[in-house]
């Protein structure tokens, strides 16, 4: 069976350090930036993420890109 993937949305997620829980486990907070251009390259998204991290007061743990696609049989 052949499957076709159609890109729907792309989000940029900055995973920020949010301290420790009462039990000492690390906590994180996601800063989600929606409606990133689907055609944007990973390098472009990373460059924008670096700029946004410079504006944050918390330490960055990870940069993530979430692509949402719709799968259909053809």
Backbone atoms as SQL, in Angstrom:
CREATE TABLE atoms (id INTEGER PRIMARY KEY, chain TEXT, resi INTEGER, resn TEXT, atom TEXT, x REAL, y REAL, z REAL);
INSERT INTO atoms VALUES
  (1, 'A', 1, 'UNK', 'N', 0.851, -1.175, 0.000),
  (2, 'A', 1, 'UNK', 'CA', 0.000, 0.000, 0.000),
  (3, 'A', 1, 'UNK', 'C', 0.897, 1.239, 0.000),
  (4, 'A', 2, 'UNK', 'N', 0.636, 2.124, -0.924),
  (5, 'A', 2, 'UNK', 'CA', 1.393, 3.380, -1.005),
  (6, 'A', 2, 'UNK', 'C', 0.748, 4.421, -0.100),
  (7, 'A', 3, 'UNK', 'N', 1.590, 5.219, 0.516),
  (8, 'A', 3, 'UNK', 'CA', 1.117, 6.250, 1.442),
  (9, 'A', 3, 'UNK', 'C', 1.702, 7.594, 1.025),
  (10, 'A', 4, 'UNK', 'N', 0.880, 8.612, 1.084),
  (11, 'A', 4, 'UNK', 'CA', 1.306, 9.971, 0.777),
  (12, 'A', 4, 'UNK', 'C', 1.254, 10.811, 2.048),
  (13, 'A', 5, 'UNK', 'N', 2.300, 11.591, 2.284),
  (14, 'A', 5, 'UNK', 'CA', 2.355, 12.462, 3.462),
  (15, 'A', 5, 'UNK', 'C', 2.206, 13.915, 3.024),
  (16, 'A', 6, 'UNK', 'N', 1.267, 14.616, 3.665),
  (17, 'A', 6, 'UNK', 'CA', 1.048, 16.029, 3.385),
  (18, 'A', 6, 'UNK', 'C', 1.398, 16.833, 4.633),
  (19, 'A', 7, 'UNK', 'N', 2.359, 17.748, 4.519),
  (20, 'A', 7, 'UNK', 'CA', 2.749, 18.579, 5.665),
  (21, 'A', 7, 'UNK', 'C', 1.635, 19.544, 6.018),
  (22, 'A', 8, 'UNK', 'N', 1.317, 19.619, 7.315),
  (23, 'A', 8, 'UNK', 'CA', 0.258, 20.513, 7.783),
  (24, 'A', 8, 'UNK', 'C', 0.807, 21.710, 8.553),
  (25, 'A', 9, 'UNK', 'N', 1.608, 21.451, 9.578),
  (26, 'A', 9, 'UNK', 'CA', 2.145, 22.533, 10.411),
  (27, 'A', 9, 'UNK', 'C', 3.555, 22.188, 10.876),
  (28, 'A', 10, 'UNK', 'N', 4.277, 23.224, 11.272),
  (29, 'A', 10, 'UNK', 'CA', 5.589, 23.067, 11.892),
  (30, 'A', 10, 'UNK', 'C', 5.647, 24.001, 13.098),
  (31, 'A', 11, 'UNK', 'N', 6.136, 23.478, 14.221),
  (32, 'A', 11, 'UNK', 'CA', 6.284, 24.261, 15.453),
  (33, 'A', 11, 'UNK', 'C', 7.743, 24.216, 15.907),
  (34, 'A', 12, 'UNK', 'N', 8.190, 25.292, 16.511),
  (35, 'A', 12, 'UNK', 'CA', 9.501, 25.361, 17.152),
  (36, 'A', 12, 'UNK', 'C', 9.275, 25.273, 18.650),
  (37, 'A', 13, 'UNK', 'N', 9.989, 24.369, 19.303),
  (38, 'A', 13, 'UNK', 'CA', 9.835, 24.186, 20.750),
  (39, 'A', 13, 'UNK', 'C', 11.185, 24.395, 21.417),
  (40, 'A', 14, 'UNK', 'N', 11.216, 25.324, 22.355),
  (41, 'A', 14, 'UNK', 'CA', 12.407, 25.534, 23.179),
  (42, 'A', 14, 'UNK', 'C', 12.134, 24.891, 24.535),
  (43, 'A', 15, 'UNK', 'N', 12.940, 23.926, 24.906),
  (44, 'A', 15, 'UNK', 'CA', 12.799, 23.259, 26.200),
  (45, 'A', 15, 'UNK', 'C', 13.714, 23.984, 27.168),
  (46, 'A', 16, 'UNK', 'N', 13.107, 24.658, 28.153),
  (47, 'A', 16, 'UNK', 'CA', 13.853, 25.490, 29.087),
  (48, 'A', 16, 'UNK', 'C', 13.926, 24.829, 30.465),
  (49, 'A', 17, 'UNK', 'N', 15.044, 25.042, 31.161),
  (50, 'A', 17, 'UNK', 'CA', 15.221, 24.546, 32.525),
  (51, 'A', 17, 'UNK', 'C', 14.286, 25.321, 33.450),
  (52, 'A', 18, 'UNK', 'N', 13.559, 24.584, 34.295),
  (53, 'A', 18, 'UNK', 'CA', 12.627, 25.228, 35.215),
  (54, 'A', 18, 'UNK', 'C', 12.889, 24.804, 36.661),
  (55, 'A', 19, 'UNK', 'N', 14.153, 24.536, 36.970),
  (56, 'A', 19, 'UNK', 'CA', 14.522, 24.218, 38.347),
  (57, 'A', 19, 'UNK', 'C', 14.344, 22.750, 38.680),
  (58, 'A', 20, 'UNK', 'N', 14.172, 22.475, 39.971),
  (59, 'A', 20, 'UNK', 'CA', 14.027, 21.115, 40.469),
  (60, 'A', 20, 'UNK', 'C', 12.713, 20.961, 41.212),
  (61, 'A', 21, 'UNK', 'N', 12.162, 19.744, 41.153),
  (62, 'A', 21, 'UNK', 'CA', 10.942, 19.449, 41.912),
  (63, 'A', 21, 'UNK', 'C', 11.309, 19.248, 43.378),
  (64, 'A', 22, 'UNK', 'N', 10.304, 19.051, 44.214),
  (65, 'A', 22, 'UNK', 'CA', 10.527, 18.825, 45.642),
  (66, 'A', 22, 'UNK', 'C', 11.387, 17.579, 45.853),
  (67, 'A', 23, 'UNK', 'N', 11.223, 16.582, 44.980),
  (68, 'A', 23, 'UNK', 'CA', 11.986, 15.345, 45.115),
  (69, 'A', 23, 'UNK', 'C', 13.356, 15.412, 44.438),
  (70, 'A', 24, 'UNK', 'N', 13.695, 16.575, 43.847),
  (71, 'A', 24, 'UNK', 'CA', 15.003, 16.752, 43.243),
  (72, 'A', 24, 'UNK', 'C', 15.072, 16.429, 41.761),
  (73, 'A', 25, 'UNK', 'N', 13.944, 16.088, 41.159),
  (74, 'A', 25, 'UNK', 'CA', 13.916, 15.793, 39.727),
  (75, 'A', 25, 'UNK', 'C', 13.943, 17.094, 38.924),
  (76, 'A', 26, 'UNK', 'N', 14.672, 17.109, 37.813),
  (77, 'A', 26, 'UNK', 'CA', 14.707, 18.336, 36.991),
  (78, 'A', 26, 'UNK', 'C', 13.342, 18.605, 36.345),
  (79, 'A', 27, 'UNK', 'N', 12.970, 19.870, 36.330),
  (80, 'A', 27, 'UNK', 'CA', 11.723, 20.297, 35.701),
  (81, 'A', 27, 'UNK', 'C', 12.064, 21.086, 34.440),
  (82, 'A', 28, 'UNK', 'N', 11.204, 20.960, 33.445),
  (83, 'A', 28, 'UNK', 'CA', 11.409, 21.737, 32.223),
  (84, 'A', 28, 'UNK', 'C', 10.105, 22.431, 31.848),
  (85, 'A', 29, 'UNK', 'N', 10.258, 23.459, 31.038),
  (86, 'A', 29, 'UNK', 'CA', 9.111, 24.223, 30.551),
  (87, 'A', 29, 'UNK', 'C', 9.295, 24.387, 29.050),
  (88, 'A', 30, 'UNK', 'N', 8.247, 24.079, 28.291),
  (89, 'A', 30, 'UNK', 'CA', 8.308, 24.213, 26.842),
  (90, 'A', 30, 'UNK', 'C', 7.783, 25.569, 26.406),
  (91, 'A', 31, 'UNK', 'N', 8.547, 26.247, 25.590),
  (92, 'A', 31, 'UNK', 'CA', 8.108, 27.493, 24.937),
  (93, 'A', 31, 'UNK', 'C', 7.834, 27.108, 23.488),
  (94, 'A', 32, 'UNK', 'N', 6.577, 27.161, 23.085),
  (95, 'A', 32, 'UNK', 'CA', 6.172, 26.690, 21.766),
  (96, 'A', 32, 'UNK', 'C', 5.855, 27.881, 20.867),
  (97, 'A', 33, 'UNK', 'N', 6.507, 27.891, 19.722),
  (98, 'A', 33, 'UNK', 'CA', 6.273, 28.927, 18.715),
  (99, 'A', 33, 'UNK', 'C', 5.631, 28.238, 17.510),
  (100, 'A', 34, 'UNK', 'N', 4.365, 28.535, 17.291),
  (101, 'A', 34, 'UNK', 'CA', 3.579, 27.874, 16.243),
  (102, 'A', 34, 'UNK', 'C', 3.689, 28.614, 14.918),
  (103, 'A', 35, 'UNK', 'N', 3.199, 27.954, 13.893),
  (104, 'A', 35, 'UNK', 'CA', 3.102, 28.521, 12.544),
  (105, 'A', 35, 'UNK', 'C', 4.447, 28.866, 11.930),
  (106, 'A', 36, 'UNK', 'N', 5.448, 28.029, 12.189),
  (107, 'A', 36, 'UNK', 'CA', 6.725, 28.170, 11.507),
  (108, 'A', 36, 'UNK', 'C', 6.492, 27.753, 10.054),
  (109, 'A', 37, 'UNK', 'N', 7.118, 28.436, 9.127),
  (110, 'A', 37, 'UNK', 'CA', 6.968, 28.075, 7.710),
  (111, 'A', 37, 'UNK', 'C', 7.402, 26.630, 7.495),
  (112, 'A', 38, 'UNK', 'N', 6.547, 25.873, 6.862),
  (113, 'A', 38, 'UNK', 'CA', 6.851, 24.475, 6.593),
  (114, 'A', 38, 'UNK', 'C', 8.103, 24.353, 5.735),
  (115, 'A', 39, 'UNK', 'N', 8.308, 25.315, 4.845),
  (116, 'A', 39, 'UNK', 'CA', 9.454, 25.273, 3.927),
  (117, 'A', 39, 'UNK', 'C', 10.770, 25.710, 4.574),
  (118, 'A', 40, 'UNK', 'N', 10.741, 26.173, 5.823),
  (119, 'A', 40, 'UNK', 'CA', 11.963, 26.629, 6.494),
  (120, 'A', 40, 'UNK', 'C', 12.918, 25.454, 6.695),
  (121, 'A', 41, 'UNK', 'N', 14.187, 25.687, 6.426),
  (122, 'A', 41, 'UNK', 'CA', 15.185, 24.633, 6.623),
  (123, 'A', 41, 'UNK', 'C', 15.480, 24.473, 8.115),
  (124, 'A', 42, 'UNK', 'N', 16.054, 23.325, 8.462),
  (125, 'A', 42, 'UNK', 'CA', 16.423, 23.094, 9.859),
  (126, 'A', 42, 'UNK', 'C', 17.433, 24.138, 10.332),
  (127, 'A', 43, 'UNK', 'N', 18.350, 24.535, 9.461),
  (128, 'A', 43, 'UNK', 'CA', 19.354, 25.540, 9.822),
  (129, 'A', 43, 'UNK', 'C', 18.695, 26.886, 10.118),
  (130, 'A', 44, 'UNK', 'N', 17.673, 27.253, 9.327),
  (131, 'A', 44, 'UNK', 'CA', 16.959, 28.504, 9.565),
  (132, 'A', 44, 'UNK', 'C', 16.206, 28.468, 10.891),
  (133, 'A', 45, 'UNK', 'N', 15.548, 27.355, 11.163),
  (134, 'A', 45, 'UNK', 'CA', 14.805, 27.212, 12.423),
  (135, 'A', 45, 'UNK', 'C', 15.765, 27.271, 13.601),
  (136, 'A', 46, 'UNK', 'N', 16.917, 26.628, 13.456),
  (137, 'A', 46, 'UNK', 'CA', 17.920, 26.643, 14.527),
  (138, 'A', 46, 'UNK', 'C', 18.438, 28.057, 14.777),
  (139, 'A', 47, 'UNK', 'N', 18.677, 28.808, 13.712),
  (140, 'A', 47, 'UNK', 'CA', 19.164, 30.182, 13.856),
  (141, 'A', 47, 'UNK', 'C', 18.150, 31.060, 14.576),
  (142, 'A', 48, 'UNK', 'N', 16.887, 30.903, 14.244),
  (143, 'A', 48, 'UNK', 'CA', 15.841, 31.664, 14.931),
  (144, 'A', 48, 'UNK', 'C', 15.769, 31.242, 16.394),
  (145, 'A', 49, 'UNK', 'N', 15.898, 29.949, 16.649),
  (146, 'A', 49, 'UNK', 'CA', 15.870, 29.454, 18.027),
  (147, 'A', 49, 'UNK', 'C', 16.998, 30.070, 18.845),
  (148, 'A', 50, 'UNK', 'N', 18.186, 30.154, 18.278),
  (149, 'A', 50, 'UNK', 'CA', 19.322, 30.751, 18.990),
  (150, 'A', 50, 'UNK', 'C', 19.043, 32.203, 19.349),
  (151, 'A', 51, 'UNK', 'N', 18.402, 32.925, 18.446),
  (152, 'A', 51, 'UNK', 'CA', 18.049, 34.326, 18.724),
  (153, 'A', 51, 'UNK', 'C', 17.037, 34.404, 19.853),
  (154, 'A', 52, 'UNK', 'N', 16.020, 33.535, 19.809),
  (155, 'A', 52, 'UNK', 'CA', 14.987, 33.543, 20.853),
  (156, 'A', 52, 'UNK', 'C', 15.557, 33.136, 22.208),
  (157, 'A', 53, 'UNK', 'N', 16.505, 32.205, 22.209),
  (158, 'A', 53, 'UNK', 'CA', 17.132, 31.777, 23.467),
  (159, 'A', 53, 'UNK', 'C', 17.851, 32.950, 24.122),
  (160, 'A', 54, 'UNK', 'N', 18.421, 33.825, 23.322),
  (161, 'A', 54, 'UNK', 'CA', 19.096, 35.006, 23.860),
  (162, 'A', 54, 'UNK', 'C', 18.159, 35.952, 24.588),
  (163, 'A', 55, 'UNK', 'N', 16.863, 35.844, 24.313),
  (164, 'A', 55, 'UNK', 'CA', 15.872, 36.705, 24.960),
  (165, 'A', 55, 'UNK', 'C', 15.259, 36.068, 26.208),
  (166, 'A', 56, 'UNK', 'N', 15.604, 34.814, 26.481),
  (167, 'A', 56, 'UNK', 'CA', 15.022, 34.092, 27.612),
  (168, 'A', 56, 'UNK', 'C', 15.843, 34.299, 28.876),
  (169, 'A', 57, 'UNK', 'N', 15.160, 34.254, 30.008),
  (170, 'A', 57, 'UNK', 'CA', 15.866, 34.369, 31.282),
  (171, 'A', 57, 'UNK', 'C', 16.285, 33.001, 31.817),
  (172, 'A', 58, 'UNK', 'N', 15.702, 31.921, 31.304),
  (173, 'A', 58, 'UNK', 'CA', 16.015, 30.570, 31.768),
  (174, 'A', 58, 'UNK', 'C', 17.008, 29.910, 30.821),
  (175, 'A', 59, 'UNK', 'N', 17.677, 28.869, 31.310),
  (176, 'A', 59, 'UNK', 'CA', 18.657, 28.132, 30.524),
  (177, 'A', 59, 'UNK', 'C', 17.951, 27.188, 29.558),
  (178, 'A', 60, 'UNK', 'N', 18.471, 27.114, 28.340),
  (179, 'A', 60, 'UNK', 'CA', 17.886, 26.227, 27.334),
  (180, 'A', 60, 'UNK', 'C', 18.470, 24.829, 27.457),
  (181, 'A', 61, 'UNK', 'N', 17.587, 23.820, 27.413),
  (182, 'A', 61, 'UNK', 'CA', 18.020, 22.415, 27.455),
  (183, 'A', 61, 'UNK', 'C', 17.987, 21.753, 26.086),
  (184, 'A', 62, 'UNK', 'N', 17.056, 22.192, 25.219),
  (185, 'A', 62, 'UNK', 'CA', 16.923, 21.543, 23.910),
  (186, 'A', 62, 'UNK', 'C', 16.164, 22.446, 22.949),
  (187, 'A', 63, 'UNK', 'N', 16.434, 22.242, 21.673),
  (188, 'A', 63, 'UNK', 'CA', 15.694, 22.894, 20.599),
  (189, 'A', 63, 'UNK', 'C', 15.022, 21.778, 19.809),
  (190, 'A', 64, 'UNK', 'N', 13.719, 21.867, 19.641),
  (191, 'A', 64, 'UNK', 'CA', 12.979, 20.827, 18.934),
  (192, 'A', 64, 'UNK', 'C', 12.147, 21.439, 17.815),
  (193, 'A', 65, 'UNK', 'N', 11.993, 20.667, 16.764),
  (194, 'A', 65, 'UNK', 'CA', 11.118, 21.046, 15.661),
  (195, 'A', 65, 'UNK', 'C', 10.074, 19.947, 15.537),
  (196, 'A', 66, 'UNK', 'N', 8.798, 20.324, 15.585),
  (197, 'A', 66, 'UNK', 'CA', 7.710, 19.358, 15.474),
  (198, 'A', 66, 'UNK', 'C', 6.974, 19.576, 14.160),
  (199, 'A', 67, 'UNK', 'N', 7.052, 18.577, 13.281),
  (200, 'A', 67, 'UNK', 'CA', 6.350, 18.623, 12.004),
  (201, 'A', 67, 'UNK', 'C', 5.110, 17.740, 12.096),
  (202, 'A', 68, 'UNK', 'N', 3.964, 18.275, 11.751),
  (203, 'A', 68, 'UNK', 'CA', 2.724, 17.517, 11.733),
  (204, 'A', 68, 'UNK', 'C', 2.372, 17.234, 10.286),
  (205, 'A', 69, 'UNK', 'N', 2.161, 15.948, 9.996),
  (206, 'A', 69, 'UNK', 'CA', 1.798, 15.554, 8.634),
  (207, 'A', 69, 'UNK', 'C', 0.539, 14.708, 8.660),
  (208, 'A', 70, 'UNK', 'N', -0.170, 14.736, 7.555),
  (209, 'A', 70, 'UNK', 'CA', -1.350, 13.897, 7.390),
  (210, 'A', 70, 'UNK', 'C', -0.982, 12.786, 6.417),
  (211, 'A', 71, 'UNK', 'N', -1.260, 11.540, 6.813),
  (212, 'A', 71, 'UNK', 'CA', -0.943, 10.378, 5.986),
  (213, 'A', 71, 'UNK', 'C', -2.208, 9.889, 5.310),
  (214, 'A', 72, 'UNK', 'N', -2.111, 9.641, 4.015),
  (215, 'A', 72, 'UNK', 'CA', -3.253, 9.142, 3.247),
  (216, 'A', 72, 'UNK', 'C', -2.780, 8.029, 2.317),
  (217, 'A', 73, 'UNK', 'N', -3.622, 7.050, 2.130),
  (218, 'A', 73, 'UNK', 'CA', -3.290, 6.003, 1.155),
  (219, 'A', 73, 'UNK', 'C', -3.588, 6.517, -0.235),
  (220, 'A', 74, 'UNK', 'N', -2.755, 6.118, -1.182),
  (221, 'A', 74, 'UNK', 'CA', -2.942, 6.540, -2.575),
  (222, 'A', 74, 'UNK', 'C', -3.106, 5.342, -3.480);
